[in-house]
Amino acid sequence: MGHWIELDTPSGAISAWRAAPAVPPRGALVIVQEIFGVNAHIRSVVDKFAAHGYSAISPAFFDHFERHVELGYDAEGVAYGRKLVDRLGVDRAVEDVRSAADQLDAEGRTGVVGYCWGGTIAFLAAARLGLPAVSYYGGRTVPFLHEKPHAPLLLHFGEDDPVIPPADVRKHHEALPGAEIHIWPAGHGFNCDQRADYNATVAVQALQRTLAFLANNLA
C-alpha cells in the first residue's frame, strides 16, 4: 500500500514511507520509528493506519547519516540503533516530525504515533509542536517530563516491561495528570510482531484505544 517518498527537512532531504487511505482521509499521522529504522514492521504500521482511514508518513531519520537503515531485533541491532538515535538527538527528530506534519497539512488535522524511542519523540511532539500524540512504551521520556504537552496525549505501557520500571510509569502519572494512560499485561514492544514480547491480544486492544483517541482528537 505504501511507498517511499522524499521529505525535505531543515537538515536536508530524507526518505519517508508514505501511505494513503482508499477513502478521503479522516486525518493524518506521523509515525515515529523505533531505534531499528523504518523497517518492515514500521512500514506495516503506516499501512495499517492508512487502512483505518489516515494519511500517514514515517520519516527515515537515520537517512541523515545512512540511507534506508533496517536493523534486526537483536543485541547488535539494539547497540547500533542506540548509537544512531544518540547521534541524531531529539531536537532534530522533532524537526523532522514537524516537516512530515507540514507535508500532511492538507490531509486534515495531524497527530503523531511513536513506538519505543519513537514514543518519546511523540511525547515531545505534543509538548513542542502541539500535536495530539500517542506514545507506545516510550522508554526515554522521563528526562523530558518537565515539558508539558500542549495537545491531547495517550500513553501505552506494559506492566512487565523491564525497560520501563513501575516507578517510571508512576512518574508519568504524576507529571501528566491530563494524559490518558493505559497499563497492559505485556512486556516491552508488545505491538511489534518481530519482538519476543509481542502480544497479539494486547496489540489489538491498544490499537482500539489508539483509534478511539485519534477519532476524538483529529476530527
N, C-alpha and C positions, 0 to 999 in steps of 0.2 A: 504494500500500500504506500509506504513512504519512499522518499528518495533524498539523495544528497543535494544540498544547495550551498552556495557561498554566502557567508554572513559578514558584513562589514562591521568592525568594532573599532573603538578608539586606538587599539593596539595592533590593528591590521586585520586583514581578512582571515576568517577561519571557516571550516566546513560545519555543516549542521544537518541533522536528519529532520526532514520535514514531512508531515503527513496532513492531509485534509479530509474532512468528512465527506460522505457522499450526499449530504443534505446541507442546507445553509447552516453555518456554524452557530452553536449556542454560546460560544465564547472561544477564548484562545488560551493556550497553555505553553509556558516554557518548562520543559522537563530537564531537570538537572541531574546529571550522571553521578554515579558512584566514583570511586577512585580508579575504576578499571576502564574508563573511557566510554565513548558512545558505542558500546559493543552490541552484540545481538540481543541481549536482554533489554537494554535501554531502548534500542530501536523497536523492539516488540511492545514496550510500554507506550512509546509515542504512537505506534499504530493502533494500540488498544484504545487510547483516549480519542483518537480520530474516529474509531468505530463507534464510540459513545457520543459523537457529535461535536468534538472540539478540534479546531485547528491547533496543531502542536509542532513545536520546534525544540530540538535538543542540541545546543551548541557543543561542538567538539573543542573544549577549552584547550586541550593539550596540543592542538594544531599550532599554537603559538610557538611550540618548541619542536614538535614531532607530529607528522601528519597521520591521521587515522590510527590512533593508538587503541588497541583492544587487548587488554591484559586478562590473564587467567585468574580464577579464584583460588590461588594457591599462595604459598609463602613468598615466592618470587614475585608474583603479580602484586601482592599487597605491598611489598617493600618498594617496588618500582613506582607504583601508584602513589604511595605516600611522598616519595621524592618529588613527583611531578606536581602534586597539589601544593606542597610546601613551596616549590619554585613559582608556581602560578600566583599564589596568595589570594586571599578572599576579595580584596578590592578589585582586582582585575576580573575575577569571576563574576562579581556583581555587575561590573561594567558590561560584560558580555551578555548577562541576563537582560540588562536594560536594552542592549542593541537588538536582541531577539524579540523582546516585548515591543519595541518600536516597529519592527517589521510586521508584527502581528496586529498593529493598531487598528487596521481596517476590518479585522475579523471579529470585533466585539471586545468586551472587557477582558483583560488578560490576567491570568493567575499564574502561579508557579508551583510545581510539584517536584520535590527533590528527595533523593534516596541516599542514606548514609552520609558521607561528606556533603553530598548534594542537598541533604536535608538541612544542614547548617546554612548553606547558601540560600535555600528557600526562606529560612527564617530571616536572614539578612535582607532578602528582597522585600519582605513585609516591613522590616524596620527602616530600611534606607530608601526603598523605591515606592513604598506604599501599595504594594501589590498583594492581593489575597494569596495566601500560601499554605501549602500542605507539606509537612516535614515527616518523612518516614525515617525513624531511628537515626536522627541527626546526632552523631556522636561527638561533634566538636563545638556544640552550641554554648556550653556552659560559660566559656570566657566572654561571650557576647551578650549574656542575659541582661546586662545593664542597658543595652539598646532596646528600646521599647517599640513594638510593632505599631505601625500606622495603618494597618489593614487587618481584616479577619485572619485568624491563624488556627490551623488544625495540626496537631502533633500525634503521631503514632509511635508507640514504644512496645517492646516485647518484655514481659516480666522476667524472662530467663536470659536476657541479653547480657553476656559477660563484658561487653564493651561499654555499656551504659548502665552503671550500677543504680540500685534504687535511690541512693542518696542524690544522684544527679537528676533523676526524674523528679524527686521532691523539689529540687531547686527550680525546675521548670514550673511546677505548680505554684511555688511561692512568688516567682518573678513575673509570671504571666497569668494573673487571675482571670483575664478576659479570654484566654485561649481555650479552645476545645481540645481536650487531651484524652486519648484512649490508650489503655494498657492492655495488651493482648497476651494470651497464653502461648507465647512463642519466644524464639531466640532472636539473634541479630540477623538481619537480612531475610526476614520471613517472606517478603514479597518476591524474592528472586528465585526462580526455579533452577538456577545453576548453583545455588548455595546449599550447603548441608543443612542449614536451618530453615529451608523453605517449608512453609506450612500452607498448603493449598486452601484449607478451610479458612484460616485467618486471613490469607491474602484476599479472598473473595469478600469476606466481611469488612475488611479495612477499605477495600475498593468501594463498596457500597456506601460507607461513611464518607469517603472522599468525594464520590459523585454527588451525594446529597449536599455536602458543603459547597461544592462548585456550583451546583444548581442554585443554591441560595445566594451565593456571593458574586457570581458572574452574570446573573440575569440582566 
